[in-house]
Amino acid sequence: MRVNRVGRAPGRTALALALAGLAAGATAGAGPAVAQPKAAPAAAPDCSAAYRIEQKLSNGTTWRMCWRHEAMAGMILEDITYQPPGETKPIKVLNSAKLAQIHVPYDDGSEEFDDLTSYYFGDGLENLAAGECPGGTIRTVKVRFPESTDTRNVKGLCTTTRSRGHAYRMLNQPLTGGQKLYQKQGKDLLVYAVNKVSWYEYITEWRFQDDGTIHMNVGATGSLAPQDYDAADGQGWPIGKGAAAKALSHNHNVFWRLNFGLDGSSKGRIEQYDSKITPAAPGQRTPTNKTTRTKVTKELAGDAKNMRWWRVVSATGKNKDGHPRSYELVPGANAKYTGRGYTKHDVYFTQYNKCEQYASNNPLSCPAGHTGKSVDKWVNGETLKNPVVWVNVGFHHVARDEDQQPMPVHWQGFSLAPRDVTAMNPLTPAELADANGRLD
């Protein structure tokens, strides 16, 4: 049993949960958590300077956003815009992005935790040492636990830049002869915070690439819970000398909640793509691979399959080639846990509802007749006019000797890749700017 959840026992009263629901709307600076942003042209983030992040990367791309902190979700990023070279104004991408749950069930069936909503994940924000944010800025965050009027200042949000290696490489060999090497090293804006929940420390990071890609990851580190070294239950992996101690295996099922606002509108559409390979017919050189598009017009609980993917398409914006802007969901490695209804699917698309903020154990007060407290209960066939995207990525942690001590970071997450956001690679060198489409 986890007995050291940030110094608090697991039990919570109904009053505490009600206060937490109210606290979900309380903000440290960027505006209410539950109000659906109005559609508006992309512009500078609507928050004060203390809560604004703006970074122009060395390749010319600028990312802008607001941040705020909540007692449950922790860090929330809002009003996220992307302005690559050649674009005269920022392109709105997301109204908001946040963690929506970290669900931790143990293999022996003894324990199960909702780290955000039962243990106030955000309240466990940790101070960062100077060496943890190399070349960047550590911002002070005012943390207020909802059962108290007390606040504490935490140096808990790092914004910095990181090199990621090649953005591209191409050896050009023109028909006229000669050759030229085009290569560019990529740069990312990195935003992250660390939250302690019992023995675990979670690194929540967002990486914003200069080519418009966004990576959302959670890394678990800290310590294995020593009270779970119990060989008597017959479960777990031997830790230490012999088999006297075994660490219980468990899952970390991490959910993210994404409220898109492409080009300033919340009325994007969802599309699903599936490809099917058919064996080659007589006389045919290779098998065929046919891709079909399905417009997702109703709420959906979706599952990843081979050659299946989804994209969120702008309702209003197009790139310079006249193609609708969109962002594609790119899943990471996933060990899906099927023990609960809300963990059985990889992605959920739901119609926006201000009370639907957490994927499980949702504590907010919802209108009469609203179904359930988990995301699987909210998929009821409603028409998707303002879709919210929920992504579920699982990790089955079977402990090993190398997990002590401290435990190396194990990561889980996914990416959002721009698809037709710009007419060409936003980092294209000037001398290749006319190489768009068919080359005659």
C-alpha positions as CSV (number, residue, x, y, z in Angstrom):
1,M,0.0,0.0,0.0
2,R,1.2,3.5,-0.7
3,V,1.4,5.3,2.6
4,N,3.6,8.2,1.7
5,R,1.5,10.0,-1.0
6,V,3.2,13.4,-0.7
7,G,2.8,13.1,3.1
8,R,-1.0,12.4,3.0
9,A,-3.2,9.4,3.5
10,P,-5.2,8.2,0.5
11,G,-8.7,8.8,1.9
12,R,-10.5,11.9,0.7
13,T,-13.8,13.3,1.9
14,A,-16.7,14.4,-0.3
15,L,-16.0,18.0,0.7
16,A,-12.4,17.7,-0.4
17,L,-13.4,16.4,-3.8
18,A,-16.0,19.2,-4.2
19,L,-13.3,21.7,-3.3
20,A,-11.0,20.1,-5.9
21,G,-13.7,20.5,-8.5
22,L,-13.9,24.2,-7.7
23,A,-10.2,24.4,-7.7
24,A,-10.1,23.1,-11.3
25,G,-11.4,26.5,-12.3
26,A,-8.9,28.4,-10.1
27,T,-5.9,29.6,-12.0
28,A,-2.5,31.1,-11.2
29,G,-2.7,33.4,-14.2
30,A,-3.9,32.2,-17.6
31,G,-7.6,32.1,-17.2
32,P,-10.3,29.6,-16.3
33,A,-9.7,25.9,-16.8
34,V,-13.1,24.9,-17.9
35,A,-14.4,27.7,-20.1
36,Q,-14.3,26.8,-23.8
37,P,-12.1,29.4,-25.5
38,K,-13.9,31.5,-28.1
39,A,-12.8,31.2,-31.7
40,A,-10.5,34.0,-32.6
41,P,-7.7,34.7,-35.0
42,A,-4.3,33.4,-33.8
43,A,-2.4,36.1,-32.0
44,A,-0.2,36.6,-28.9
45,P,-1.2,34.4,-26.0
46,D,-3.8,35.9,-23.8
47,C,-2.0,35.9,-20.5
48,S,0.3,38.2,-18.4
49,A,4.0,38.2,-19.1
50,A,4.7,36.1,-16.0
51,Y,2.6,33.2,-17.5
52,R,3.7,33.6,-21.1
53,I,6.2,31.4,-22.9
54,E,7.7,32.7,-26.1
55,Q,10.7,31.2,-27.8
56,K,12.2,31.8,-31.2
57,L,14.4,28.9,-32.1
58,S,17.7,29.2,-34.0
59,N,16.1,27.9,-37.2
60,G,13.5,30.8,-37.1
61,T,10.4,29.1,-35.7
62,T,8.6,30.8,-32.8
63,W,6.4,29.0,-30.3
64,R,4.1,30.9,-28.0
65,M,1.8,29.7,-25.2
66,C,0.5,30.4,-21.7
67,W,1.0,28.2,-18.6
68,R,-0.8,27.8,-15.4
69,H,-0.9,25.3,-12.5
70,E,-3.7,23.3,-10.9
71,A,-3.7,21.2,-7.8
72,M,-4.7,18.0,-9.7
73,A,-3.5,18.3,-13.3
74,G,-0.3,20.2,-12.4
75,M,1.0,22.2,-15.4
76,I,-1.4,23.1,-18.1
77,L,-0.4,24.7,-21.4
78,E,-2.9,26.9,-23.2
79,D,-3.3,29.1,-26.3
80,I,-0.4,27.3,-28.1
81,T,0.7,28.8,-31.4
82,Y,3.4,27.9,-34.0
83,Q,5.0,30.4,-36.3
84,P,7.5,28.9,-38.7
85,P,9.7,30.9,-41.1
86,G,7.7,32.3,-44.0
87,E,4.4,32.7,-42.0
88,T,3.4,36.2,-41.4
89,K,1.4,35.4,-38.2
90,P,1.2,32.7,-35.6
91,I,-0.8,29.5,-36.4
92,K,-3.1,28.5,-33.5
93,V,-2.7,24.8,-32.7
94,L,-4.2,24.0,-29.3
95,N,-6.5,25.7,-26.9
96,S,-5.1,23.5,-24.1
97,A,-3.0,20.5,-23.4
98,K,-2.7,18.7,-20.0
99,L,-2.4,15.4,-18.2
100,A,-5.8,13.9,-17.6
101,Q,-4.8,10.9,-15.3
102,I,-2.1,8.6,-14.2
103,H,-3.8,5.3,-13.3
104,V,-1.6,2.8,-11.4
105,P,-3.1,-0.7,-10.8
106,Y,-0.9,-3.4,-9.2
107,D,-0.5,-6.8,-10.7
108,D,-1.6,-8.7,-7.6
109,G,-4.9,-6.8,-7.4
110,S,-4.1,-5.3,-4.0
111,E,-4.0,-1.6,-4.9
112,E,-5.1,0.9,-7.6
113,F,-4.4,4.6,-7.7
114,D,-5.5,7.7,-9.6
115,D,-2.5,9.8,-9.1
116,L,-4.0,13.1,-10.4
117,T,-7.5,13.1,-8.8
118,S,-7.0,11.0,-5.7
119,Y,-3.6,12.3,-4.7
120,Y,-3.5,15.8,-6.0
121,F,-0.7,15.3,-8.5
122,G,-0.2,19.1,-8.9
123,D,0.3,19.7,-5.2
124,G,3.4,17.5,-5.4
125,L,5.3,20.0,-7.7
126,E,9.0,19.8,-6.9
127,N,11.7,22.5,-6.8
128,L,14.2,22.2,-9.7
129,A,17.9,22.5,-9.1
130,A,19.8,24.9,-11.4
131,G,21.5,22.0,-13.1
132,E,18.1,20.5,-14.1
133,C,17.3,23.3,-16.6
134,P,20.6,23.8,-18.5
135,G,20.7,27.0,-20.5
136,G,17.1,27.8,-19.6
137,T,14.9,29.5,-17.1
138,I,13.2,28.1,-14.0
139,R,10.0,29.9,-13.2
140,T,8.4,30.2,-9.8
141,V,5.0,28.6,-9.5
142,K,2.5,29.4,-6.7
143,V,1.0,26.1,-5.5
144,R,-2.2,26.2,-3.5
145,F,-3.7,23.0,-2.1
146,P,-7.5,23.2,-2.4
147,E,-8.2,22.1,1.2
148,S,-6.2,25.1,2.5
149,T,-5.6,28.8,2.0
150,D,-1.9,28.2,2.3
151,T,0.3,28.6,-0.7
152,R,3.9,27.9,-1.4
153,N,6.3,29.1,-4.0
154,V,8.0,26.4,-6.0
155,K,10.8,26.9,-8.5
156,G,9.1,24.2,-10.6
157,L,8.8,25.0,-14.3
158,C,11.7,24.8,-16.7
159,T,11.7,26.3,-20.2
160,T,14.9,25.7,-22.2
161,T,16.0,24.7,-25.7
162,R,17.6,21.4,-26.8
163,S,19.3,20.2,-29.9
164,R,17.8,17.0,-31.3
165,G,20.2,16.1,-34.2
166,H,19.3,16.2,-37.9
167,A,16.2,18.0,-38.9
168,Y,17.0,16.8,-42.5
169,R,19.8,15.8,-44.8
170,M,19.7,15.7,-48.6
171,L,22.5,15.3,-51.1
172,N,21.2,17.1,-54.2
173,Q,22.4,16.0,-57.6
174,P,20.9,18.3,-60.3
175,L,20.5,17.2,-63.9
176,T,22.9,19.9,-64.9
177,G,25.7,18.2,-62.9
178,G,27.4,18.8,-59.6
179,Q,26.0,18.2,-56.2
180,K,25.3,20.0,-53.0
181,L,24.6,18.8,-49.5
182,Y,21.7,20.3,-47.6
183,Q,21.6,19.5,-43.9
184,K,20.2,21.2,-40.8
185,Q,20.4,20.4,-37.1
186,G,17.0,20.6,-35.4
187,K,16.2,22.6,-32.3
188,D,13.4,22.1,-29.7
189,L,11.7,24.2,-27.1
190,L,11.5,22.0,-23.9
191,V,8.9,22.8,-21.2
192,Y,8.8,20.5,-18.2
193,A,8.0,20.1,-14.5
194,V,8.5,17.4,-11.9
195,N,5.8,16.1,-9.5
196,K,6.4,13.8,-6.6
197,V,3.7,11.2,-5.7
198,S,4.7,8.9,-2.9
199,W,8.0,7.2,-4.0
200,Y,7.6,8.1,-7.6
201,E,8.7,11.3,-9.3
202,Y,7.0,12.1,-12.6
203,I,8.7,14.3,-15.2
204,T,6.0,15.9,-17.4
205,E,7.5,17.3,-20.6
206,W,6.4,19.0,-23.8
207,R,8.8,19.3,-26.7
208,F,8.0,21.8,-29.4
209,Q,10.1,21.2,-32.5
210,D,11.1,23.9,-35.0
211,D,9.3,21.9,-37.8
212,G,6.0,22.1,-35.9
213,T,6.0,18.7,-34.3
214,I,4.9,18.4,-30.6
215,H,6.0,15.6,-28.3
216,M,4.2,14.9,-25.0
217,N,5.9,12.6,-22.6
218,V,5.8,11.5,-19.0
219,G,8.9,10.0,-17.4
220,A,8.7,8.0,-14.2
221,T,11.7,8.0,-11.8
222,G,12.4,8.2,-8.1
223,S,12.2,5.0,-6.1
224,L,10.4,1.7,-6.1
225,A,8.1,1.6,-3.1
226,P,9.9,-0.4,-0.4
227,Q,6.7,-1.5,1.2
228,D,5.9,-3.5,-1.9
229,Y,9.0,-5.8,-1.5
230,D,6.9,-8.7,-0.4
231,A,7.9,-12.1,-1.6
232,A,5.1,-13.8,0.4
233,D,2.4,-12.9,-2.1
234,G,4.1,-14.8,-4.9
235,Q,4.1,-11.8,-7.2
236,G,6.8,-9.5,-8.5
237,W,10.4,-9.6,-9.6
238,P,13.3,-10.4,-7.2
239,I,15.1,-7.3,-6.1
240,G,18.3,-7.4,-4.1
241,K,20.1,-10.6,-3.0
242,G,18.3,-13.9,-3.8
243,A,14.6,-13.9,-3.7
244,A,13.9,-12.5,-0.2
245,A,12.4,-9.4,-1.7
246,K,10.2,-9.0,-4.7
247,A,9.0,-5.7,-6.2
248,L,5.4,-5.8,-7.3
249,S,4.8,-5.2,-11.0
250,H,2.3,-2.5,-11.9
251,N,1.0,-0.4,-14.8
252,H,1.2,3.3,-15.4
253,N,-1.7,4.3,-17.7
254,V,-1.2,7.9,-18.6
255,F,-3.9,10.0,-20.2
256,W,-3.6,13.4,-21.9
257,R,-6.5,15.7,-22.7
258,L,-6.1,17.8,-25.9
259,N,-8.5,20.6,-26.8
260,F,-7.5,21.7,-30.3
261,G,-8.0,25.2,-31.7
262,L,-6.5,25.0,-35.1
263,D,-6.5,28.4,-36.8
264,G,-8.4,29.8,-33.9
265,S,-11.4,27.6,-34.2
266,S,-12.5,24.8,-31.9
267,K,-14.7,23.3,-34.6
268,G,-12.1,20.9,-36.1
269,R,-13.0,17.5,-37.6
270,I,-11.6,14.1,-36.9
271,E,-10.5,11.7,-39.7
272,Q,-9.4,8.1,-39.4
273,Y,-7.2,6.4,-42.0
274,D,-6.8,2.7,-42.5
275,S,-4.5,0.9,-45.1
276,K,-5.1,-2.7,-46.2
277,I,-2.6,-4.8,-48.2
278,T,-4.0,-7.1,-50.8
279,P,-1.8,-9.9,-52.3
280,A,-0.6,-9.3,-55.8
281,A,-2.8,-10.5,-58.6
282,P,-1.5,-12.7,-61.4
283,G,0.9,-10.6,-63.5
284,Q,1.0,-7.8,-60.9
285,R,4.4,-6.9,-59.7
286,T,3.7,-6.2,-56.0
287,P,0.7,-6.4,-53.6
288,T,-1.5,-3.3,-53.5
289,N,-2.0,-1.1,-50.5
290,K,-5.3,0.8,-50.4
291,T,-5.8,3.6,-47.9
292,T,-9.4,4.6,-46.9
293,R,-10.5,7.7,-45.1
294,T,-13.4,7.7,-42.6
295,K,-14.8,10.9,-41.3
296,V,-15.4,10.5,-37.5
297,T,-18.6,12.5,-37.0
298,K,-19.7,10.9,-33.7
299,E,-18.0,10.4,-30.5
300,L,-15.6,7.4,-30.7
301,A,-13.5,5.1,-28.6
302,G,-10.7,4.1,-30.9
303,D,-8.0,1.4,-31.0
304,A,-4.7,1.6,-32.7
305,K,-4.1,-1.0,-35.5
306,N,-1.4,-1.7,-38.0
307,M,-1.4,1.2,-40.5
308,R,-4.2,3.1,-38.8
309,W,-3.9,6.7,-37.8
310,W,-6.0,9.8,-37.0
311,R,-5.8,13.4,-37.7
312,V,-7.5,16.6,-36.4
313,V,-8.4,18.9,-39.4
314,S,-8.8,22.6,-39.2
315,A,-12.4,23.9,-39.9
316,T,-11.1,27.2,-41.2
317,G,-7.5,27.3,-42.1
318,K,-5.5,26.2,-45.2
319,N,-1.9,26.3,-46.1
320,K,-0.5,28.2,-49.1
321,D,-1.2,25.3,-51.4
322,G,-4.9,25.4,-50.4
323,H,-4.8,22.2,-48.4
324,P,-6.6,22.1,-45.0
325,R,-4.3,22.3,-42.1
326,S,-4.2,19.3,-39.7
327,Y,-2.3,17.5,-37.0
328,E,-1.7,13.8,-37.0
329,L,-1.7,11.6,-33.8
330,V,1.5,9.6,-33.7
331,P,1.3,7.0,-30.9
332,G,4.4,5.9,-28.9
333,A,5.1,2.5,-27.5
334,N,2.1,1.3,-25.6
335,A,1.3,-1.6,-23.2
336,K,-2.4,-1.3,-23.1
337,Y,-4.0,-2.3,-19.8
338,T,-7.5,-3.8,-20.3
339,G,-8.6,-4.1,-16.7
340,R,-10.8,-1.0,-16.6
341,G,-13.3,0.3,-19.1
342,Y,-11.5,3.6,-19.5
343,T,-8.1,1.9,-20.2
344,K,-9.4,-0.4,-22.9
345,H,-9.0,2.0,-25.8
346,D,-6.0,4.0,-27.1
347,V,-7.8,7.2,-28.0
348,Y,-11.2,8.8,-27.3
349,F,-12.9,11.6,-29.3
350,T,-15.6,13.3,-27.3
351,Q,-17.7,16.4,-27.8
352,Y,-16.5,19.2,-25.6
353,N,-18.0,19.4,-22.1
354,K,-16.6,21.7,-19.5
355,C,-17.1,19.1,-16.7
356,E,-15.2,16.4,-18.5
357,Q,-11.6,17.1,-17.4
358,Y,-10.1,13.8,-16.1
359,A,-10.1,10.4,-17.8
360,S,-11.0,8.6,-14.6
361,N,-12.3,9.5,-11.2
362,N,-13.4,12.8,-12.6
363,P,-14.3,14.9,-9.6
364,L,-16.0,17.9,-11.2
365,S,-19.7,18.5,-10.6
366,C,-21.6,17.6,-13.8
367,P,-25.2,18.4,-14.8
368,A,-28.0,16.1,-13.9
369,G,-28.2,13.2,-16.4
370,H,-24.5,13.3,-17.3
371,T,-23.1,9.8,-17.5
372,G,-20.2,8.5,-15.3
373,K,-16.9,9.8,-14.1
374,S,-14.6,8.3,-16.7
375,V,-14.0,9.0,-20.4
376,D,-15.4,5.7,-21.6
377,K,-18.8,6.7,-20.2
378,W,-18.8,9.9,-22.2
379,V,-18.7,8.3,-25.6
380,N,-22.5,8.2,-26.3
381,G,-22.8,8.9,-30.0
382,E,-23.0,12.6,-29.7
383,T,-22.1,14.6,-32.8
384,L,-18.6,16.0,-32.8
385,K,-18.8,19.7,-33.3
386,N,-16.0,20.7,-30.9
387,P,-14.0,17.5,-30.5
388,V,-11.7,16.9,-27.5
389,V,-9.0,14.3,-27.9
390,W,-8.0,11.9,-25.1
391,V,-4.8,9.8,-25.6
392,N,-4.1,6.7,-23.4
393,V,-0.5,5.3,-23.3
394,G,0.3,2.5,-20.9
395,F,3.6,1.1,-19.5
396,H,3.8,-2.2,-17.7
397,H,6.5,-1.8,-15.1
398,V,8.1,-5.1,-14.3
399,A,10.9,-4.0,-12.0
400,R,14.6,-5.0,-12.4
401,D,17.7,-4.8,-10.4
402,E,18.8,-1.7,-12.3
403,D,15.7,0.2,-11.0
404,Q,17.5,0.8,-7.7
405,Q,18.7,3.3,-6.6
406,P,17.5,5.9,-7.9
407,M,15.3,4.4,-10.6
408,P,16.2,5.4,-14.1
409,V,13.6,7.3,-16.0
410,H,11.2,5.3,-18.1
411,W,9.2,7.3,-20.7
412,Q,5.8,7.0,-22.3
413,G,4.0,9.4,-24.6
414,F,3.0,10.3,-28.1
415,S,3.5,13.0,-30.7
416,L,1.5,15.4,-32.8
417,A,2.9,15.8,-36.3
418,P,1.9,18.7,-38.6
419,R,0.2,17.5,-41.8
420,D,-0.2,20.2,-44.4
421,V,0.2,23.0,-41.8
422,T,2.7,24.6,-44.2
423,A,3.0,24.1,-48.0
424,M,6.5,22.8,-47.7
425,N,9.0,21.8,-45.0
426,P,9.1,25.0,-42.9
427,L,12.9,24.7,-42.7
428,T,13.4,24.4,-46.5
429,P,16.5,26.4,-47.5
430,A,15.8,29.5,-49.7
431,E,17.4,28.1,-52.8
432,L,14.9,25.1,-52.8
433,A,11.8,27.3,-52.1
434,D,10.5,26.7,-55.7
435,A,10.7,22.9,-55.4
436,N,7.1,22.5,-54.4
437,G,5.1,19.7,-56.1
438,R,6.0,18.2,-59.4
439,L,9.3,19.2,-60.8
440,D,9.2,19.7,-64.6
